[in-house]
Amino acid sequence: MKSTALNEFMESQGKSGAESYVLRLYVTGTTPQSLKAIANIKRICDQHLKGRYDLEVIDLYERPALASGEQIIAAPTLIRKLPLPLRRIIGDMSNTDRVLVGLDLRPILK
């Protein structure tokens, strides 16, 4: 059986033809760094992925078992589940260029 994220991805591909993103942001409560990461990733997604993303914010204080299951060693951590390959970005997401490169939305500048 296909996962929910994969089903959502497949459905969105049929509707828009554009690549859809499934993202999970792992935070630790309502710390300033967590709140900043949430605000920053929402802003980035709204500007660069409007209508093409599903963002789930997971509080590791409420769901600590997910930390080991996803191998989370620091928070905040953003995981791009889809499109593959899986990508991880650690930090408060304030460096927009770094986040865009991590999401494969902008090429790495040399």
C-alpha positions, -999 to +999 in steps of 0.1 A: +000+000+000+013+035-009+020+060+018-003+090+022+025+114+012+031+094-020-006+094-028-008+131-023+022+136-046+008+114-073-026+132-072-009+166-074+012+155-103-019+147-123-036+180-115-008+205-122+020+188-141+044+207-118+065+190-092+050+189-057+069+190-025+062+171+007+080+188+036+082+181+073+096+206+098+107+192+131+108+218+160+111+217+197+081+235+212+075+272+208+111+284+213+122+315+194+143+294+170+114+271+163+089+299+157+115+316+134+120+284+114+082+280+110+078+316+098+108+314+075+098+281+058+062+292+053+074+325+037+099+306+014+072+280+004+046+307-003+071+326-024+087+298-043+063+268-041+028+285-040+002+257-044+028+230-048+037+220-013+025+202+018+042+213+050+037+194+082+052+210+114+060+184+140+068+193+176+093+168+190+082+176+226+047+162+217+059+134+195+094+124+206+094+090+190+095+106+156+130+120+164+146+086+163+124+073+135+135+101+112+170+103+127+166+139+139+198+149+157+191+187+159+160+210+157+147+227+138+152+203+109+134+204+076+131+172+056+120+172+020+103+138+017+092+144-020+104+148-046+131+123-041+159+122-031+152+130+006+169+162+018+176+176+052+182+212+062+191+221+098+186+255+113+161+284+115+157+286+077+167+322+078+193+318+050+168+317+021+195+308-006+207+279+015+171+266+019+164+270-018+195+251-027+186+224-002+152+221-018+167+220-053+149+251-062+181+270-070+214+257-083+245+258-062+265+289-071+302+283-074 
